Amino acid sequence: MANTQGPQGNNDPAGSTQMFRAFVDDAPQGRQAAPAASSGPRVGLIVGIVAAVIVVAVVAWLALG
């Protein structure tokens, strides 16, 4: 792997990690993502279950009818 830091050779990887963490901690509050709504996955699950029940009922009705 090539040395991309130049001839000084005294690169402190922990220093760049600390700078990154400071950057993340200083992020403006308006730019942070809002937490996902907890009802989203539940609505999809309920719709899926209802659709599966309807499909099974239609198949049973056609098989017996």
C-alpha positions as MATLAB code, in Angstrom:
seq = 'MANTQGPQGNNDPAGSTQMFRAFVDDAPQGRQAAPAASSGPRVGLIVGIVAAVIVVAVVAWLALG';
ca = [
       0.000    0.000    0.000;
       1.419    3.360   -0.958;
       2.138    6.066    1.580;
      -0.292    8.815    0.574;
       0.517   11.018    3.561;
       3.719   12.415    2.124;
       7.267   12.219    3.440;
       6.496   13.113    7.070;
       5.372    9.535    7.889;
       3.970   10.422   11.347;
       0.275   10.014   10.611;
      -1.934    9.503   13.649;
      -5.010    7.510   12.538;
      -6.682    8.166   15.889;
      -6.454   11.901   15.226;
      -8.494   11.642   12.047;
     -11.039    9.482   13.851;
     -11.358   12.082   16.587;
     -11.823   14.826   14.003;
     -14.534   12.794   12.289;
     -16.357   12.204   15.559;
     -16.162   15.908   16.353;
     -17.577   16.667   12.896;
     -20.482   14.260   13.442;
     -21.168   15.611   16.931;
     -21.200   19.211   15.642;
     -23.744   18.485   12.886;
     -26.639   20.975   12.895;
     -29.828   19.646   14.407;
     -31.872   20.447   11.288;
     -29.793   18.133    9.099;
     -30.214   15.027   11.206;
     -32.623   12.433    9.888;
     -35.960   12.192   11.643;
     -36.678    8.853   13.293;
     -38.824    6.530   11.228;
     -42.486    6.284   12.128;
     -43.145    3.121   14.094;
     -46.503    2.516   12.399;
     -44.953    2.116    8.919;
     -43.930   -1.547    9.133;
     -47.075   -2.458   11.057;
     -49.351   -1.024    8.376;
     -47.553   -3.006    5.686;
     -47.767   -6.177    7.736;
     -51.483   -5.740    8.379;
     -52.203   -5.023    4.704;
     -50.199   -8.113    3.718;
     -52.085  -10.337    6.137;
     -55.455   -8.998    4.993;
     -54.492   -9.549    1.340;
     -53.358  -13.114    2.086;
     -56.624  -13.900    3.878;
     -58.638  -12.516    0.944;
     -56.635  -14.576   -1.556;
     -57.111  -17.758    0.493;
     -60.848  -17.046    0.828;
     -61.235  -16.482   -2.940;
     -59.302  -19.661   -3.761;
     -61.419  -21.662   -1.289;
     -64.638  -20.151   -2.687;
     -63.615  -21.049   -6.268;
     -62.560  -24.573   -5.268;
     -65.826  -25.292   -3.416;
     -68.128  -23.405   -5.769;
];
